[in-house]
Amino acid sequence: MSKSHQELRKIAGQLIMIRFPGTTLDAATADFIRENGIRGVCLFRGNMTDSEQLGKLTADLRAAMGPDALIAIDQEGGAVVRSTWVPAPPAAMGLGAADDTELAHRTGAAVARAVKALGFNWNFAPVLDLNNNPHNPVIAERSFGAEPKRAAELAMAWMAGSHSEGVACCVKHFPGHGDTHVDSHRDLPTVNKPLEQLEAFEFAPFKMAAPQAPAMMTAHIVYPSIDPDNPATMSPAILDKLLRKHWQYRGVIITDGMDMHAIAGRYGVGNAAVRALTAGADMVMALGTTETQNETLDAIAKALAEGALTEEQVQERLDRLSALARAYPCKPRSYKEDAADRDIMAEGWRRSLTARGNPQRPAKGSKVRLIARQDVVSDGVSEAGVPASTVATTLGKLFDVELITFADADTFDWNALPQDGAFTILASTSRLRYGDNARSNWKPDLHLALWNPYQALDISAPALMTYGFAAPALDAVNAWLSGALEAQGRCPVPGFA
């Protein structure tokens, strides 16, 4: 292309999505957006305090980016939500446990109403990964289940609800992150299965959803049976040959965060961005820092100048992105449905509640010893879990609660607890699976698995699984403990019968 480097950077800017720190759009970031033609921004928990602040921030972003702005959020449900004060959606696996597409549709619509009112027009949800690996460190309850057809039906109902309220969905993580034991935020996973198995399982929900999904997010995972040399994010065989040509997918392909160690640590952000775009991606999620975003812009501009990305390829990508922005314009709506939407979410949490091993209720007003982690830090993908004190306060509405916390599950001595006959409840408030110490020695009367349902497999005790720790999940637990609610959910992954 016979354009200046800055002109080429402005084209490149339309092909990347950025993030930035803080709760206001500072002058330097606004200038960076305008000077480089940035049309995509993803906001995270650190960008948000309340509706008034966030509404102003997204309005300022629209003013800087123009009418084709794409302002994105990860508002999946469960532990992966960024706006934590709006009605709290149940996790995908919770909706899988409830097994009701109509409920999934209403939930997706309610999520969209809230985020649309805050100024977003793109939600990086729902997750189409099939979680058949109990040791997956990053998907777990974010998946609708392990049966391809039913998981896809529930996810598509959720997506249709979102689209009915004017918020575009982006299904993820194509072509499937469920059967991994490595988090791609930290390293590069491999799913080493024959193509026939991938087509029957991992690929199936994405193929089913492709005609309706306006966007797909790529997985930073190597699938050797298709492309042994490149993760899906940078694989022409997967993005162009399989998704575009074989499946005839017409929507937007966006990469997962290119700052993730699976990519940035191995390939470098600029090189990886160019490889993703030439492989078939339409937009690169250049989260990182201003420094790495500039590196990405320069690398794409150089690829444009040298013809590694042709004008025709670029125009196809720009057209798809513009079509997405125009089909789902970034125009906030009023939000008067808060109370009604909280009822929808509470219904989902109640109907997802799942019992394992015939759990028994302690007598009302009896002494209960509650055991829980001291810390509830974020794992970088999800929000921080529920504090032990909050669980204790909730249970304290029904029982005389003594709270004991532990710092390290691998060293906590369960046998040192008083042997006084108190009903003992373990509340699991992190995503981490338990190790040998807990598996061998911990013997609660009841296990409240308030996040990762697979933790219920680690502890030899009857369990109640919520698939998340939001306030309505704790309300559902209390309703069960009081006898006002039965746990009717059925965990939609193997191993819980």
N, C-alpha and C positions, 0 to 999 in steps of 0.2 A: 504494500500500500504506500502510495506517495504522499504521506502525511508526516507532520512533525511528531517528535516523540511525545509531546504533551497531548497532541490530538489523538494519537494512538492510545495513550493512557486513558483518555476520556472514553474511548470505545471499550477498553479493557475494564474500566470502572463499572460499566453496565453489566459486566459478566461476573462480578464478584459480590458477595454479601459480607458485610463487616460487622464487628461489634466494637464497643467503646466503653470505657469505665464511666461511672458517675450517674447521677440522676437528673442532670440537665444537659442540654446540647450546648457545649461551650463553643466559643467563636472559632477556635482552631479546628475542631471536628466539623463544624458546619462548613468552614472554608474547604476542608479536605473533601467533603462530600460534593460540594458544588464544583470544585476545580477538576475533580476526577469523574464526574458523571455517575456517582454511586447511586444505584436505585434500590439496593437491598440492604436492610439492617436487621439483625436478630438481637432482641433484648433479653436480658437475663435477670435473675433475682436482684443482683447488685444495682440494676438500673431502676429499681422500683421501690416506692415506699407506700403510696396509696393511690386511689383513683384520680384525685385532682392532680397530683404531681405527674403521674404517668400519662394522663390525658394531655397535659401541656407538652410533655416530652414528645409524644407521638405527633402532636400538631406541629411542633417545631421541625420534626423530621420530615413531615409531608411538605412543609414550606421549602425545606432545603432540597428535597429530592424530586419534587414535581408530581404531576398527576399519575405517573406510572410507578409510584412508590410501592415497594413490597416490604412491609414491616412484619417480621415473623416472631413467633414465640413457640416454646415447647410447653404446651398445656395439654399433656396427654391424659393426666389423671393419676390418682394414687400418689406416689412419692415424686413423680416428675411433673411438677407444676411450677410456674414461675410467679404468677400472680396468686398469692396465697390467701388473700382476703375475700376473693369472690367465691361463689358456691363451689365446694370442693368435690370434683368428680371422682367416682370410684376408679380404681385401676382397671386396666383391660382384663386381667385375669379374674378380677371380681365380677365383671360383666360376663365373662366366660362361665363363671360359677353360677350366676343367675340364669344364664342361657336363654335370653329373651331379646330378640332383635328389635322389638318395639321399644323396650327400655333402652337399648343401645342407641337407637335413633333419637329418642328424647334426650339422652345424655349428651350426645354429640351436638344437638341443637342448643342445649343449655350452655355448654362450654363456649360455643360460637357466639351466643348472645353477649356473654360477659366480655370476651376478648374483643369483639367488634366494638363494643361500647368504649373500650380502652384505647382504640385506635389501631388495632391489628387487622390485617386482611389475609394472613397466612399462618396456619398452625402446623407445626411439624409433628403431625399425628394423623391417623392412628398407626401404631406399630403392627406390622404384618409378620414379624418374626414368629416362628413356631418354637416354643420353648420345650424341647424334649430332652434337654440336658440339665439335670438338677444342679450341676456345678457351674452353670453359666453365671458369671459374676456381675453382669450388667443388664440382662434382659429380665429373667424371672417373671415377676408379676406384671411387667409391662406388656407381656404377650397375652392374647386372648385365649390361647390354649395350644394343644398339640395336634389337633385333628384339622387338617388343612381346610376342608370345605366349611366346617362350622366356624372356625376362627375367621375365615375370610368373610362369611356372611355377617357375623357380628361386627367386624371392622367396617364393612361396607355400609351397614346400617348406621353406624356411628358417623361415618364420613358423609352419608346422605343428609343426616341431621345437620351437620356443620354447613354443608353447601346450601341447605334451605335457608340458612340465616346469613349467607353472604360471606363466609370465611372459607378460603381455599384450604384443602388438606394436602399434606405431603406424606404419603405412606413411606415407611422405612422398616428395615435397612436393607434395600435390594442388593443382592438376591437372597438374603437371609442370614441373620446374626444369631439365631436361636441355639444352634448346636455348636457353640464355642465355649471353651473354658478359659479364654483370655479376653480381657477388656481391651478393645482397640484404642481406647484413650491412652493405654500404657504400652502396648506391644502389638505386633501384627499377627492376628489369628489366621489359622488355616482350617478350612472345612474340606477334608480329604475324603470325598464320597464319589462313587461313580455317577456319571451324568444321569443315568436312569433313576437313581435314588433322589438326586437333587430335583429332577423334574416332578417326581411323584410327591415330594415333601416340601423342601424349602421354597422352591420356585412357585408352587401351586397357588398360594394366596395372592402373590404378586401378579401372576398371570390372570387370575380371576378378577382382580381389582383394576387391572390396567385400562380397560375401556372407560372406567368412570373416574380414575384418579388423575387429577390435573397435574400432579407432580409426584416424583419418586426421589427419595434420598438414597445415595449409594452407601454400601458397606465397605469399610477398609479391611477387607478379608480376602485371602487368596483361596481360589477354588481350582486346585490343580487339574481336575478333569476337564476344565474349560480353558484355563490360562494359567500355567504353572509359574509364569514370570511376573505377573502383575496383580495387585489387589483389584477388586472389582471397580473401585473408584477410578483407576487408570487403565482399565482393560478394554481395548477396542472389541475384543471377542465377546465381552459381556454387555457393554453399554451399546455399542453400535450393531454388532452382528446379531446378538440375541434379542436385546430389548427393542431396538429401533427397527431392525430389518425383519427378524423372525416373528416377533410379537406385534410388529406394526404399531409400537407405542408412539403416541403423538403429543404427550404432555411434556412438562419440563423435567429435566434430570438435574438435580442439584447434589453436590457432594456433601458428605458429612464434614464436620470441621476439619480443615486441613492443618490445624494446629495440633491435632491429636498425634501422640508419639508414633503411632503406627505409620504415619505419613511423614510428618515434619522431621522426626528423628532419623528417618532412613533416606528420604529423597530430597529434602529441602523444599520449602514452601513454594518458591517460584517455579522450580523445575516440575514439581508435582502438579501445580495448577495448570501449567501448559499441557502436561501429559493427560490430565483429566479432561481438559477441553478438547484436545485432539482425539481422545478416545471416544468422545460422544457426550460429555456433560455440557449442560447449558449454562450453569452457574456454579462458581466455586465459592464454598463457604470459607472465606479468608478471615477467620475470627482473630486469633493472634493479637498482635500489637500494631501500632501505626508503622513501626519499622518493618514488620513482616508483611503488612499490607502493601507498603511501598515496594518491597521486594517482589511481591506477587504482581502488582501493576506493571512494574518494569519488565518482568519476565514475559508477561502476556503481550505487552506492547512490542517487545523485541520479536516475539513469535509472529505477530501481525506484520511487522516490517519485513521479516524474512520470508513470509509466505507459508510458514509452518501451519498457521491458521489462515485459510483463504477467506476472501471477502464473502463468498457464497456461504461458507460454513458459519461465519460470524453473523451474517444477516438472518440465517435460519434460527440461530440461537436468540438473537434479539427479538425476532418476530414471536417466538414461543413465549418469551418472558413478557413481552408487551401484551400478548393475548391473555396471559394469566392475570396480569394487573388490571386489565380492562374488564375481564369477566368477573373479577372480585375486587372492585374498586375500594380504595382505602378511605372510606367515608364512615366515621363513627356514627353509631345510632344511639338513641336514648336507651336507658336501661331501667325499666320499671318492673322487671320480672324477678328481681332478686329473691324475694320470699318464695315464689312459686318454684324457682329453679333450685333453691335449697331443698325444697320438698322432693324434687326429682332426684337430686343427688342422695338425699337421706334414704330414699326408697332403694336406690342402687346398693348402698352400703348395707342396708338391712338384708336385702335379698341375696347378697353375695356371701353373707356370713356362713362359714363352713365348719362343721364339727368333724373331728377325727378321733376315733377311739372311745366313743361314748363318754364325753366329759360330764362331770357332775358339778352341780352348783353348791357353793357353801351356803350355810344357813344365813338368812338375812340378819344383819347386825352382829354376826360372829366375828371373831378375830381372824384377820387375814394377814399373812406375811407375804409381802410383794417383793420380788427380786427383779432388778432391772439394771441395765448398764448406766454408768455415770454420765458418759458423753453421748451425744447424738449428732456428731458432726456430719456434714454433707460428704458424699463420696465423689463429688465433682459432677455427677450426672443428675442425681436426685437432690431434693431439698433435705435439710437435716431432719432427723427423726423426732418423735415426740419425747419431751423430757420425762424422766422417771417421776418427777414431782407431779406432772400433769396427770399421768396414769394413776398415781396414788390419790390425787384429789378426786378424780372421776370415780374410782372404786370406793372412795371414802363416803360417797353419797349412800352407799348400801352397807358398808362394813366398817369395822374398826381396823384400820390399815396400819401396819408397821412396814416401813419402807427400808429395804437394805439394797445398797447399790454395789456394783463391782466394777473395777477398772479393766480387768483382763480376764476374759472367760477361760483362758488356758491355765490360770493359776488360782482362780476363785475356788475356795474349799467349801463345797456344799455340805459336807459332813460336820462342819463347824457351826452350822445353824442350830439354834436351840431345839431340843427334842421335846416340845411342850404340847404337841398335838394341834398346833395352829394350822389352819388350811393354808398351804403354800402355793402361791401363783408366780410363775415365771412370765414376765412380759418381755418379749424380744422386740427391741426397738431399733435394730440396725439391719442392714442387708446381709451382713457377714454370716456365713454358715458357721456352725460350731465345730470345734476340734475334739480330740480324743477325751480331754478332761471332762467336758460337759457331757459328751455322749456316754461316757462310762459311769459318771458319778452323780449327775444331777437328776433328782427325782421329785419334781414338783407334783402337786395334786392336779394342777391345771396349767397348761401352757397357752398363753395368749401370744400367738404369732402375729404381731402387729405390722409386719412388713413383708418379708420374704416367706412365702408359704413353705418353701423347702426346709426351713428351720424346724418345722413340725416333724420332719423325718429324723432329725438329729437327737431329739430328746424323747426318752421312753416315758411318755406321759400322754394322757388325753389332751387334745388341743382344740382351740378355737382359732380359726384363721380369718383374718379381715382383709388381707391383700393391701393394707395401707393403714396409716396412722392418723388421718385427718380427724377432726372433731366428730363428725357423724359416724366414723368407724368406732370411736370410743362410746358414743351414744348407743350404737347397736350392741356392743359388748355388754353395756350396763343393762340394756333391755333384755338380753339373754340371761344375764346373771340374776335379774329380778324375776325371771319366769314369764315376762311379758312377750317374749319373742323366741321362736324356735329357729335353729340354724338349718336352713333349707338348701344352702348352696352346695354344689358338687364341684370339687376341684377339677378343672378341665385338662389336667396333665397326668401322665402315668405315675403310679406309685402311691396313690393316696386312698385306695379302696380299703 
